Each structure stands twice: as C-alpha cells, then as structure tokens.
Amino acid sequence: MHIPTLIARKREGEELEAVEIECLINGYVTGEVPDYQMSAFAMAVFFQGMTPREIAALTGSMIRSGVVFQHPSGSPVVDKHSTGGIGDKVSLILAPLVAAAGCRVPMVSGRGLGITGGTLDKLESIPGFRVGISMEEAGELLEKNGLVMMGQTDRFCPADKKLYALRDVTGTVPSIALITASIMSKKMAESLEKLVLDVKWGSGAFMKTKEDARKLADEMAAVGAEMGVEVTAVLNEMSEPLGRTVGNALEVIESIECLNGGGPDDLRKIVLDLSEKIAGVSRGKLEELLDSGAARKKFDEMVISQGGALEDLGRLDEIHKAEVIREVFSASGGGVSRVDAGIIGQASLELGAGRAKAEDAVDFAVGIDRLVKIGEKISEGDLIARIHSRTEEAADLAMAQILAAIRVDPISE
Ligand code: URA
C-alpha cells in the first residue's frame, strides 16, 4: 500500500476502507510506517474527521494489534471510563463498589496528562502499589478479588499506546474520531459486557461544549453497539472540580472517605449515578455497600494484592506531606457562584501534581484540598481552599490562581 496516497486521500476527506486502515495500523506497530507519516495521517483525521465505519475499523485494528482479556464464565464483566476531569477520583471508588456488588471489573486506566489527573498516578501515591500488572496476573486478580486496576501493558492495544504518545506531541489529541478509537479499543479489549462512559464537558474537560461531548458520547456508544457491548453514556459538566480535593494523594484520601460512607455529596452522587448503570443492583443496595464498608473491603483487598499496605492508607497525609500548607480565605461573604475547574486544574498542575510531558514524574503530595463548592454560602474570612506546596513561591502563584477561579456573589436581602 502506498501510504502517502492514503494520507492524501484522508486529507481530501475521502472515506478509507477498513482493510486500508488495518494495513496502516499494522505498519505503524511494526515500524514500517514511520512517525512522520502517522502524524500527517492523524492531522488529516483531526481536520477531516472519520465516518462511523472508519472509526469502527480503526478501533478494531487497534484491538487486534495486541491481546485481549479472556474471562472464564462467571459474574458480569463491567467497567466505566471517564474522558477525564479535575478532581475526578470516581474510578477509585466505583471499581471496588461495583466489585462488591458482585461484578468483575478489569479496569485499565491511564496517567494524568495536561490539567487532568490520572487514576494510575493517584493509585501510585499508595506506597508499593503496582499498576504494572501482566495480563496473566490481571486475570488471576480479577477472579480472586473481582477487580484489578492497572496500566496498559505493551501487549494491550500497543497501536493505541504508540499512537496516543504521537498525538500528544503533534497537537492531535482532541479529535473525536481518534479519542473514540483510542478509548473504545482499550475498553473493548477488556472484553466487557457493560460499559458506562462518563463524558465530561466544560472548562476542566477535553470537550469544552456539551454539543461536542454529545458527539463523542454518540460515537463511542455506536462503536460499543457494533461490538455487542451494552454502552451507556452519561454527560457530566466539569466546570467545577469534583469533590473538594485536587492532587494525587489528596484525592486518594478523599476517595477513602467516600469508601467509608462519607465524602463530598457531588462525588458520592456521581459514583452512584455511574455504578447504577453497570452494577446490576439497585441504587439503595449500592448505598448500603458504601455505608457498610463492603466497598472499602474490596478496595483494601485490591491494595494488598497489588503491593500496598493497609496501615499506609490511614496515614497518606503524613507519608506525602508538602512543606508549605497555605490556607486561602475569602475576601468577601456571599454565595459561591464559580469555582473554575480549568483554573484549579492548572494551579494543581503547576504545583507539581500533573505533568507537562508523558515521561515527567508527578509529585504525590502537592495539590489543593478543602475547596468550597458552588452554591455554598460563606462569610468574609472563611476558608475557601488549602494549598499543599513545596515552596512559598509556588504557593503564592497557586493562591492567585485560586482567588481568580472562585467567585463569591453578594446575597441580596
Ligand atoms: N484518553 C484516551 O485513552 N485516549 C484519548 O485519545 C483521550 C483520552
């Protein structure tokens, strides 16, 4: 196949055949198609988009580039995927909760990139926690505990792994076609029966508008349907951070509060909303599993099996203690009308909780907690956030960002 012609045809908006897409992807994985041709192709897709047939073909080729999970018969195999947001620690709670409800959850997650956090980074703030799990061990853990939370191995959708890294440095991440194929290839390779998609939109999400989020949700649901998986997509606004914490260890601490039956209302609500779509039990039962400690028990089982120690879970704040803890107070009283997720995500990233390049390390200790929520009534001088920083200078910058992100409107009598 003549790759330059294929790229040119896509550039002109032609629909490609499934067999052509398969050749391109196979060639890319073997190295026959170099990065420069693949990046030109990705840019052509970014501008021209892909038809549903092409997206399904691309997804299928990426799945076939590696191995897929083979589950023995048994309880339902389900999962959720979020397109990413600020303070989004839902996976840490949902996976054990749904496992406690009797399902198997083979959750393959990603790392944070840009302003959005990643489940793997959060889990790794638990000392010893291993996310690099082989497919064989993952299968064993799934049968033993009902859940495994792991990263993408070299054998799991390798075409996506390579293409995602390329997109990240060529300005081609925010393409609905490429995001759909990337996410759905990994989820379909988990060999699921049911999948719930949490598609975010707003200042703290990839998709800035609800319309784009709807398009992405529809494309992903269409690919799932084609592959015989029951997919439910839920659109959620990400204009304020989820819960009251942003940052790796801080988010694990808040997740554990939720797994103990507490935690912020918005976090508990979204966990229940999403779990309800896949768990096969009632919302009341899911609430009971959170409040009784059954979900927490599943989380603990996973932590032990994947190399963590239970005694560390209660002292993550001591293990990851930033040198500077700065309280931020409100200059006025009133109703909180804005806590901009995009700005808070940027502040957390600049404190060191996120990364600028895929190979950067993240700082587990830094971030923001005790954030106010939209709709809360506050008085002048009330605490509206707490910054965990390595230096006074970084805390100064974060404080300015937080004050710019939060708006308090006077309440008229
Ligand atoms: N997450 C993924 O796994 N892939 C994308 O393309 C975007 C977000």
Boltz pocket constraint, residues with backbone or C-beta under 6 A from the ligand:
constraints:
  - pocket:
      binder: B
      contacts: [[A, 82], [A, 83], [A, 110], [A, 164], [A, 173], [A, 178], [A, 179], [A, 180], [A, 182], [A, 183]]
      max_distance: 6.0
